[in-house]
Amino acid sequence: MLFYCQFTWFPGTNRAQVAQRVVQQHDAGKNNPERIRGWYNLVGGGAGFLLVDYDDPKQLTAFLQPYMDLMSFDVRAITENRYDEQIEQLRSVAQQMT
C-alpha cells in the first residue's frame, strides 16, 4: 500500500541533525530505499513528504520512528487514480444523478 508521509522539522532542528540521522539510518540498512517511491522537500527547507510503499503499517511506523525526535509526520494511505479511468467512473456517477 502506498503512503503519503508529510514531515515538518521541529523548531530547533537543523540540517546537520537531519543529515546525520538520514546517513546513520542508511548506513545501518534501515531506510529501505526500495520502498521509497518519492522523496520531496518543500522550497525553503524544514518540510516535505515521502511516498513509501509498505504492506504492513507496523513496518512503516518502524521506518519513521527513528526520525520522530527531529520531525513530526502526518501519514495517510493513498490510492492512485488513472486519469482516463477516473473520468469514466465520474461520468457514470454524474449520469446516475440526472
Steps between C-alpha positions, in 0.01 A plus 500: 500500500619848418535755781543877489723602791515876544777616731576827677816558699449596863613852599872489576569205268776582257626362171807336656283301744272377223795420272674304775186297579420422136857382433507303827177318409621445144834354612313270741286375209179631658379756244372234259556709185319237291179601683542875441312589182561873537676742735418869470612803699303823505676815385643681800584181688377343818210312343407262224354159439579143410297256293575154637370153426438272799263206539514514879434831681714374789800483266427855387488615862833328568648682198380843623562468875877568492420848362219591738721697739598731212173541310130434509320284245149508356450159339215411265429194289448598137378344179599588147240615250561445133354808337302339216358228725406757764322719245292203384408411858406859576301521177301196612434653844394831343262324259337309786419830671304636199 
